[in-house]
């Protein structure tokens, strides 16, 4: 698994959106690139961010950037929606230089690259936000969010069970809503198809699919 840190205004909405994306395994609300290592005290230059752990075999950095652009105004400086201030600046941070290179190439390839106000920097400091900010909108869905709900939950139902054939030896991986459930070897295709049918019957919808 790999990690990218997304800053795009109030972290409540950013976390609620990022956690629904295909290939995202987990999220955590936090503070990026401040100068202290705790959440007490005065503002220290941090950007509100969401630590996003993802499976690079299921979603690419470029795809995550496509999703991210759906919830931000890329031209805005220190402001997203009604949230104004330096801590609400837009940025992408990572400890992995490859991530930063991919994000930079992605932004430079855009026709509006000269107007985009997104900082791309190595992650020099990260502090987890207090518990009251973790999964805030999941726990308190009526709280404030700068992202319209039709976008916020656009991908919520798109995370599905997938069987992935990883090599010629028949090793497979089952993911449920982005989380690894089990790793199998030597199972017949019919076993996976039967599993998918059972899940669909349980949920009463077409949430489960079978992929080769």
N, C-alpha and C positions, 0 to 999 in steps of 0.2 A: 504494500500500500504506500501511497505518496501523499504529501500534504502541500496545500496552497492556502494562503491567507488572503481573504477577500475583504476589502473595505469599501463600503458603498452606502454611507449614511448610517442611520440608526441600525445597530446590529440585531435588534429584535426581528425586523423584517428580513434582513439578509440571511440570518440563520434559518428562519422558517422556510425561505425559498430554497436555499442551497440543500437542505436536508431531504428535499423531495426529488432531487435530480437523479436520473439514472446513473449508476456507477459511483455515486457518493455513498460512502460507508458510514461516516459519522461526522458530526460537526460540534464545534465548541465556540461559544462567544468569548471574545477576548480583546486585548489591546496590543497593537503592534507598534514597535519602534518608539516607545516612550523612553524615558531616562531612569525610571525607577522600577522596582520589582514587586510592587504591591499596589492595591487599589485604593489605599488611603492617601490622604494628602492632596495637595493642589495638582492641577492639570500639569502634566509633564511632557506634552508634545505628542502623545500617542494618537493613533487612529483607531477608532472602533472597528473591529474586524471579526471575521469568522474563520477559525481554523477548520479547513475542509479536508478531510481524509477521503481519498478516492482510489478506486481500482483502475490503474492505467490501461488494463486490458479491456475495460468496459467503457471508459470515457477518456477522451484525450484532453490535454490542456487547452487546445484550440476549441474543443466543444464546450468546455467549461466557460471559456471566455464568451462564446456565443450566448450561452445561457445568462451569464452575468450582465451582458449588454441589454438584456430584456428588462432589467430592474434599475438601471442607472441612467442619469443624464450624463453622458460622457464629456460634455463640454463645461459642466458646472465646476466651479472651484470652491472648495470648502462648503458645499451645500448639496443635499439631495432631498427633494421634496421640501417639507417644512423644517428640516433639520439644518441648522446653519452653525458654522464654527469649524475651526481647524480639525477637531477630532472627527468631523463628519466628511473629511476629504476622501476622495476616491483613490484607491491604490491596490496593487497586487504585490504580495511579499512572499518570499520563499527562502529556505536555506539551501535550495538546490539551484545552482547556476543554470542548469539546463532549462528549468522552468522559466527563469527570468528571460533567457534567450528566446524561448518559444513565445512568451507573452510579448516581448519587444517586437519580434518579427510579425506577430499577429497584428499588433497596433500599427506598425509601419506599412503594412500591406493595405490598410483601409484607405479609401479615397479621401476621407476626412481626417487623416492622420495629423495634419497640422493644427487641427482644432481640439483634438482629444486631450483632456486634462486629467490623465490617470498616471499617478506615479508608480514606477516599477522599481522596486528596491530589494536588496537582500534583507532578510529578517534579522535584525540585530538585537531585538528584545521582544519577548512575548510574555504577557501576563493574562492568566485566565480571569475572566470577569466573575464577579460575585454570583452566588447561586441564584439570586433573584432575577438575574438576566439570562440564565440558561434556559433555552426552550421556552422563552417567555410567552410567545403567542400560541404555542401548543397548550400551555397551562392556563393562559388567560386570553382566549381568542378575541375578546372584545377590546383589548388594549390598543393603543395607538400603533398604526403602521403607515409608513409613507408609501408603501407599495400597494397598488390596487389589488383587491382580493382575486379578481379574475386572472391576474398574472401570478400572484403569490402562490396560488394552489394549482396552477396550470398543469404541473407535472406530477401532482400528488398521486394520481391513480395510474401513472404510466410505469411505475416500478413493478416489474413482473418477475415471476419465476422464470429463470432461464437455465437451460442446460447448455454448457459450453464444451465442445470437444476440444481438448487442449493438445492432444498429440495422437500419433498413430497407434499407440498402445491402448487406446480406449479409456483414458483417464478423463473423468468428467467432473465439473463443478456445478453445484446448484446454488443459485443466489435467490434469496427472497427479500424483495424490497431493498436491494442493495447490500444485504448482509449475507455473508457466506454461511450456508447451512451445513452442507456436507460435501465430502469429496468421495467419488465413487470410481471403481475400476472394474471393468468386465461386465457391467450391467447391459442387458439387452435394451435396444431402443424402445421396445414395447413396454418395458418396466417404467421408463420415464414418461411415456405417453399415458400410461395408466395413472401415474402419480398426478400428472397435470389434470386429467379428468376429475380425479377426486377433489383436487383443490378448487376447481371451477364449480363443482357441485356444492362444496362447502360454502363458498362465498356467494354463489348464485349469480356469477357474472363471468366475463371472459378475461379475468385478471391474469390467469395463468396461460402461458403459451409454451410451446415446445420448439426449440431451435437446434439445428445441427450445424 
